[in-house]
Amino acid sequence: MEFVTTLADLQGECSCPICLYYLKDPVTINCGHNFCFDYLNLSWKDLKDSFPYPVYQFWFPQSKFRRKPQLYNWTEIAKLLQIRKSKRKSKRKRQEENAIYEKYN
């Protein structure tokens, strides 16, 4: 159960609050929250003096953000773990279905 909680935490950290998918080209803004570079850049595209925080209702005085290559790696790991978990679940479901089929045939 601890692995499931850890995987869920990792997936949460590796998700963009704007697009709700895994982070693509992750960047971190001054408050420490992470976003996809393209979505954040698009949100702030034509702004000059004040930049809205993408999730809550407050503004930043500047549009500084920094790239996070390590977070990109974590995101890739989270994706792989999710795929692996799905495959394992599918295999278990097939085994259960086969057991039921064998029981009645």
C-alpha positions as a printed Julia matrix, in Angstrom:
105×3 Matrix{Float64}:
   0.0     0.0     0.0
   2.91    2.34    0.69
   4.01    2.01   -2.96
   0.56    3.08   -4.18
   0.62    6.16   -1.96
   4.13    6.99   -3.09
   3.18    6.53   -6.76
   0.11    8.75   -6.29
   2.27   11.41   -4.62
   4.81   11.22   -7.43
   2.08   11.49  -10.06
   0.66   14.53   -8.27
   4.04   16.24   -8.2
   4.56   15.48  -11.89
   1.21   16.83  -13.06
   0.6    20.31  -14.44
  -2.24   22.17  -12.67
  -3.03   24.0   -15.93
  -3.35   21.13  -18.44
  -3.83   18.38  -15.78
  -1.47   16.0   -17.61
   2.09   14.97  -16.87
   4.51   17.9   -17.04
   6.09   18.59  -20.41
   9.27   20.66  -20.26
   8.64   21.46  -16.56
   9.41   24.87  -15.09
   9.07   26.16  -11.54
   7.86   29.66  -10.67
   8.93   31.75   -7.66
   6.45   30.15   -5.26
   7.82   26.68   -6.04
   4.91   25.31   -8.07
   5.57   23.45  -11.31
   3.96   23.88  -14.73
   4.47   22.89  -18.36
   6.64   25.55  -19.98
   4.37   25.92  -23.02
   1.18   26.36  -20.99
   2.72   28.84  -18.58
   4.36   30.76  -21.4
   1.04   30.91  -23.27
  -0.76   32.12  -20.12
   1.73   34.96  -19.67
   2.38   35.68  -23.36
   1.22   39.3   -23.74
   1.64   40.45  -20.14
   4.26   43.01  -19.11
   4.0    44.2   -15.5
   2.0    41.66  -13.55
   1.64   37.93  -14.07
  -1.3    35.91  -12.71
  -0.63   32.77  -10.78
  -2.22   30.1   -12.99
  -4.18   28.34  -10.24
  -5.03   30.87   -7.52
  -6.14   34.49   -7.81
  -3.01   36.51   -7.12
  -0.35   38.15   -9.27
   3.45   38.07   -9.49
   5.47   41.22  -10.21
   7.69   39.36  -12.69
   7.53   36.37  -14.98
  10.6    34.51  -13.77
  10.61   30.76  -13.87
  13.33   28.15  -14.06
  13.61   24.86  -15.9
  13.68   21.66  -13.86
  15.47   18.81  -15.68
  15.27   16.59  -12.59
  11.5    17.04  -12.46
  11.36   16.02  -16.12
  13.11   12.77  -15.14
  10.67   12.18  -12.27
   7.77   12.76  -14.65
   9.12   10.14  -17.05
   9.49    7.68  -14.16
   5.92    8.38  -13.01
   4.63    7.7   -16.53
   6.53    4.41  -16.72
   5.28    3.32  -13.3
   1.69    4.13  -14.3
   2.05    2.07  -17.49
   3.57   -0.8   -15.53
   0.77   -0.64  -12.94
  -1.87   -0.69  -15.71
  -0.25   -3.68  -17.41
  -0.08   -5.55  -14.11
  -3.74   -4.79  -13.43
  -4.7    -5.95  -16.96
  -2.75   -9.19  -16.55
  -4.41   -9.87  -13.18
  -7.85   -9.18  -14.68
  -7.17  -11.59  -17.58
  -6.07  -14.25  -15.1
  -9.28  -13.77  -13.09
 -11.4   -13.97  -16.24
  -9.58  -17.12  -17.36
 -10.1   -18.69  -13.93
 -13.84  -17.98  -14.13
 -13.96  -19.34  -17.69
 -12.1   -22.51  -16.65
 -14.42  -22.99  -13.69
 -17.56  -23.0   -15.83
 -16.22  -24.79  -18.93
